[in-house]
Amino acid sequence: MASERDPPERDRTGRDLTGRDGAEPDGAGRDTTEPSNDAAWRAATAAAWRERFGAPEALAAELRSRPLARLAGLDMHLGPVAGRSLVHWMGSNGVKSVALALAGARVTVVDLSPGNADYARELALAARVPLEYVVADVLRLPAELAGRRFELALAELGIVHYFADLAPFVAVIARHLAPGGRFVLRDFHPVATKLLSFRGSTAKVRKVRVTGDYFATELVEEDAPFSKFLPAAAAAPRVKLRRWTLGEIVTAFAAGGLRVRSLSEEPNRSSEVFDRGIPKTFTLVLEV
């Protein structure tokens, strides 16, 4: 069955770092939310995606011709998607969501940013596929998603570091998976984000150094990831992140009642020259 109904959504506990957070029932959530993160992701991200990908019509034509190319192997982890319900948590600009819709999935995206939603909806329209896009905090889901369950779920590239506590996010994932459902998480490998630093844009001058502390738990402040695609005169929005170790991530999902099917550590997918031998991403496949 594509989806089921269960009891209404309960109050969330804990807060993440982006304003993608929940509150305690009495409103006294943990004091870890950074207002700058919420503001950053509510900024004019649609303009950044137009700079990055071009007009939705051009990208839609590319996706229609080769939808699986944009999935970078995620389809192998998700398994067959045609005719199945799939939720893309924090699905951003909708590029992979539209690719999955073109592959036959019935896709729902949940993301905080109206700008992301604008670009994704235009892209889906140009690609001539249905796409349900819900603009919402993943830990404060609207009534329209209460009780809905999905056969497949996806979150990818720049997800877990926005949560100061992973447990509330894991609970949402588990609650909205149908019996036998599968969740695929692909994210940046902590070795590359916590431990190493990279300098140089050509193989000849590329330098990799150990400059970080893999076990550090403090927040780090950076430019929002989409800011590199904003006009040069635009001020880069800043976000604060909590970078987790791989052990912490796997443990959090296992503790939330999800069964680990596989964990893959992956090299640099964008180049066979840069950073050879260094894990750059990982893909965690979980089931209920």
N, C-alpha and C positions, 0 to 999 in steps of 0.2 A: 504494500500500500504506500502511495507516495507521501502521505502525511497523515498525522493523527492529531487528536486533541487531547490535552491533559489539563489539569487544574490551572487556573489563571496564574500569571506571573507573580512571584513573591517579591517582596522588597529585597533589593540588592544590598550587600554589605561590602565595605571596602571601597577604595577609590583608586583610579589609575592616574597617570600623569598628564593626560591630555584634556581632561574634561570629558573623556569617554568613561565616565565613572558612575558609580552608584552611591547611594547614601544609606546610612543606617536608618531603621524605621523611625527613630526619633530625630533624624536629621544630623546626628553627630558622627558623620563619617570621619575616617582617618584624615588628618591634615596633611595630605601629600599631593593634592591637586595644584597644579601650576596654572593660573589663569592665562599666562602667555601661550601655553600649549593649545588650549581651547581656541584662543583667538587666532593662532597661526593656522589651524586646520579649518577655520571658518573663513579664512581669507579668500582672495580671488584666485583659487587654484585652477579654475577653468582656463584662465589665461596662460598659466604655466603649462598646462597640458597641451594647449594649442601650439605653444612654442616648442614643446618636446616632440609631439606626435604629428603636428599639422592639423589641418581641418578634419573634423570627424568623417567627412565624406571620403577623403583620400584614404584614411586609415581603414575605414569600413571596407573599401574595395580590396585592400590588402588582406584583411581578415577573411573576407569571403573566399578569396582564392586559396589561402593557406591557414585555416583557423588553428590547426594544431601546432603550427610553428611558434605562435606566441605563448603556448602553454609550457614550453621548455621542459617537456617530460612530465609535467604534472598529470597529464591524462593517464600515464602508465601507473601512477600511484592511486588515482581516483578510481580506475577501472572504467567499465562501460558507463557512459553518462546519458546516452540517448533515452529520452522519455522519463528520466529520473529527476526528482526534485533536488535542488542544490542551493545552499545558502553560502554566499561569499561574504564572510565577516570582514568588516573594514576594507571593503573592496575597492576603494579609491576611485580611479578614473574609469573603471569598467572595461578596460581592454581585455583582460583575461575572462571577465564575466561574459562579454559579448562573444568571445571566441568559444566559450563553453556553450552558449546558447546556439551558436552556429553548428556546434557538434550535436545538438539535439537536447541538451539539458533544459529543464525549466528553472530558470535562475532568478533568485532573489538576492539583492545586494543590500547590506546594511552598513552605513558609513555616516560619520558625523558631519561631513562637509557638503553644504549645498553646491559649492563650486564643482566638487567631484561629481555630484549627481547631475549637474547640468551637462558636463562633458559626456558622461556615460549615457545619458538619455539621448543626446544627439547622435552619439555613436551607434546605439542600438537602432534608432530610427533609420539612420543611413544604411545600416547593415540589414535592415528589414527583418529583425528578430524581436520577439517580446522580451522585455526586461523589467522586472519589478525592482524599483530602487527605493529603499526606505531610508530617509534621512533621520538618523537617530543615533544616540549614544548606545553602544552595544550592551551596556549594563543598565540602561534605562529604556527598555524596549517599549514601543507603543502598544496599545491594546490590539491593534491589527495583527501583531505577531504573537500575542499571548496564546500559548497552547499549541502553536504550530511546530511540527517536526519535519525534518528533512532527511532524505535518504543519504545525501552527501553534504559535506561541509568543507569549506576551504578558507584558509587565511594564509597570506604570503607576503614576505619581504618587507620587514619593518613593522612587526606586530607586537611581539612580547615585550619589547623595551619600553612601550608606552604604559605598562602596568607596574605599579609599585607593589601590588599583590596579585599574583597570578590566579589565586583560588576563585575569585568571583568570575573571572573570564572563563575559566575551565568549567565552572558550574553552568554557565550559559551554553557553552558548547554541548555539554552532556545533556542538558534539559531539552535542547532542540534537535537532537538526533533521534530519528526513528529507530525502533528495535532493529538491530543488525546494521545500523548506519555506520558510515565511515567519515572520519575527519582527517584532512591532510593539512599539516602545517609545514610550510617552507619558510625559513627565515635565515638571516645572516648568521654565520657560524661565530660563536663567541671567541674562538681563537683569533679570528680576523678582526673582530670589533673591540675586544677587551684587552688583548695581549699585544698585538702587533700594530705597527704604524707603517704606512706605505708612502713613498715619495718618488717622484719622477714619472713622466708620462711616456717614456720610450724604454724599450728593453735594455738599451745601452746604459741608461742612467738610473734605472729602477733600483730603489733601495728599500729593503725590508728590515725593520729593527724591532727588537723586543723593548717596548717602552711602557707597557701597561702592567696592571696587576690583575690577573685572571680572576682572582677571588674578591676584588673590590665590590663594595655594595653601595657606595655613594651615588648620588645623581650626577649626571654630566650634562652640560648645556651645549647645544649645537644649533646651527642653522636648520630650519625645517628642510626636509629633503627636497621639496619641490622648489625651493627658493633659487636654486641655480638656473631655473628656467624662467624666472621673472625678469622684467626689464632691468637693465643695469642700474637705473636710478632708483629702483624700488628698494626699500629697506628690507633686509632678510628677516623674516619672522624667526624667533628663537623658541626652541623647545627644550625640555629637560627629560632625560631618559634614565631608566634603570636597566642596566645591562646584566642579564642573567647568565650563569654558567649553563652548559649543556645538561649537566646533572640536575640542576635546579629545575630546568624546564621539563625534562622527562619525568622527574619525581612529582612535580605539580600535577601533570596530567594523569599519571598513574594513581595518585592519591585522590583524584576527583572521580575515580571509578571507570576510567577509560582503559582499555586494554591495548598495549603497545603491539602492533603488528610488525612494524619495521622501523628502523632508524637508518637513514642513509646520510653519509657525510660526503660533500661534493666539492670538486675543484672549481676553479674559476671557469664559469660557463661562457664568459664573453671573450676569452683570449686563451690560446694555447701557448703563448709566449710569456705573459705576465704571471708571476706568483705561482709558478709550477710547484706542485707538492704541498701547497697550503690549502687547508679546507676553507672555502669561502661561504658556502651555504650548507644547510642540512635540511632534510625532509623527514618529518615524523608522521607516521601513519597510525591512526588510532581508531578503535572500533568499540561499540557498546555491545 
